[in-house]
Amino acid sequence: MVNVTATKIRDNTRSASSGVGRPYSGYLISFPTVGRGMVIFRDPSGHRMVTTPVRRVLSEFGAADIYVETENSVYRLRFRSAPVVEAAASSTVKSG
């Protein structure tokens, strides 16, 4: 899991652009995969944001942000910390 902030930067639907610019903070369970919905578990409420299937993932080498296009929207993902699993592993190694 990775601590992430997703910001909707474009709404591809024909209806009014709702939620554009609103950040969603939480934990990304797995890297966005084409054909599958992206899931972000929001903290501390425990709610989750589930998107429509991902069409493509765009990033630049070394960039802190990635862009995810779904069937209905485009999101900018900004990673805020190291993966939780790696952080837990490094804290147990230091105990020796």
C-alpha positions as CSV (number, residue, x, y, z in Angstrom):
1,M,0.0,0.0,0.0
2,V,1.2,3.5,-0.8
3,N,0.0,6.8,0.7
4,V,-1.3,8.9,-2.2
5,T,-3.3,11.9,-3.1
6,A,-5.4,11.7,-6.3
7,T,-6.7,14.9,-7.9
8,K,-9.3,14.7,-10.7
9,I,-8.0,17.0,-13.4
10,R,-10.5,16.3,-16.1
11,D,-14.0,14.8,-16.4
12,N,-14.6,13.0,-19.7
13,T,-18.4,12.6,-19.3
14,R,-20.8,14.9,-21.0
15,S,-22.5,16.0,-17.8
16,A,-21.3,18.9,-15.7
17,S,-17.7,18.5,-14.4
18,S,-18.3,17.5,-10.8
19,G,-15.4,16.9,-8.5
20,V,-12.7,18.3,-10.7
21,G,-9.9,19.6,-8.6
22,R,-11.0,17.9,-5.5
23,P,-8.2,15.8,-3.9
24,Y,-8.8,12.3,-2.6
25,S,-6.2,11.2,0.0
26,G,-5.7,7.6,1.1
27,Y,-3.9,4.4,0.3
28,L,-3.5,3.0,-3.2
29,I,-3.6,-0.8,-2.8
30,S,-2.0,-1.6,-6.2
31,F,-0.5,0.3,-9.1
32,P,-3.2,1.3,-11.6
33,T,-3.6,-1.4,-14.3
34,V,-5.2,-1.0,-17.7
35,G,-8.7,-2.6,-17.8
36,R,-9.2,-2.6,-14.0
37,G,-10.7,0.1,-11.7
38,M,-8.4,2.0,-9.5
39,V,-9.2,1.7,-5.7
40,I,-8.0,4.3,-3.1
41,F,-8.9,3.5,0.5
42,R,-9.5,6.9,2.2
43,D,-8.2,7.5,5.7
44,P,-9.3,7.9,8.4
45,S,-12.9,7.4,7.3
46,G,-12.4,3.9,5.8
47,H,-14.4,4.8,2.7
48,R,-13.0,4.0,-0.7
49,M,-12.9,5.6,-4.1
50,V,-13.4,3.2,-7.0
51,T,-12.9,4.5,-10.5
52,T,-14.1,3.2,-13.9
53,P,-11.6,0.9,-15.7
54,V,-8.2,2.5,-16.4
55,R,-7.5,3.3,-20.1
56,R,-3.8,4.3,-19.7
57,V,-1.2,5.3,-17.2
58,L,1.3,8.1,-18.1
59,S,4.5,9.1,-16.2
60,E,7.9,10.5,-16.8
61,F,11.1,8.8,-15.5
62,G,11.9,10.2,-12.1
63,A,8.7,12.3,-11.8
64,A,6.9,12.3,-8.5
65,D,3.5,12.3,-10.2
66,I,1.7,9.9,-12.5
67,Y,-1.4,10.5,-14.6
68,V,-4.2,7.9,-14.8
69,E,-6.9,8.1,-17.5
70,T,-10.0,6.1,-16.8
71,E,-13.1,5.8,-18.9
72,N,-14.7,8.9,-17.3
73,S,-11.9,11.0,-15.9
74,V,-8.2,11.8,-15.7
75,Y,-6.4,11.8,-12.3
76,R,-3.0,13.1,-11.1
77,L,-1.5,10.8,-8.5
78,R,1.0,12.3,-6.1
79,F,2.8,9.7,-3.9
80,R,3.3,11.1,-0.3
81,S,5.3,8.4,1.4
82,A,7.1,5.0,1.0
83,P,4.9,1.9,0.8
84,V,3.6,0.8,4.2
85,V,5.0,-2.7,3.8
86,E,8.5,-1.4,3.2
87,A,8.2,1.0,6.1
88,A,7.1,-1.8,8.4
89,A,10.0,-4.0,7.2
90,S,12.6,-1.4,7.8
91,S,11.3,-0.7,11.4
92,T,11.6,-4.4,12.3
93,V,15.2,-4.6,10.9
94,K,16.4,-1.7,13.0
95,S,15.3,-3.5,16.3
96,G,18.4,-5.8,16.3
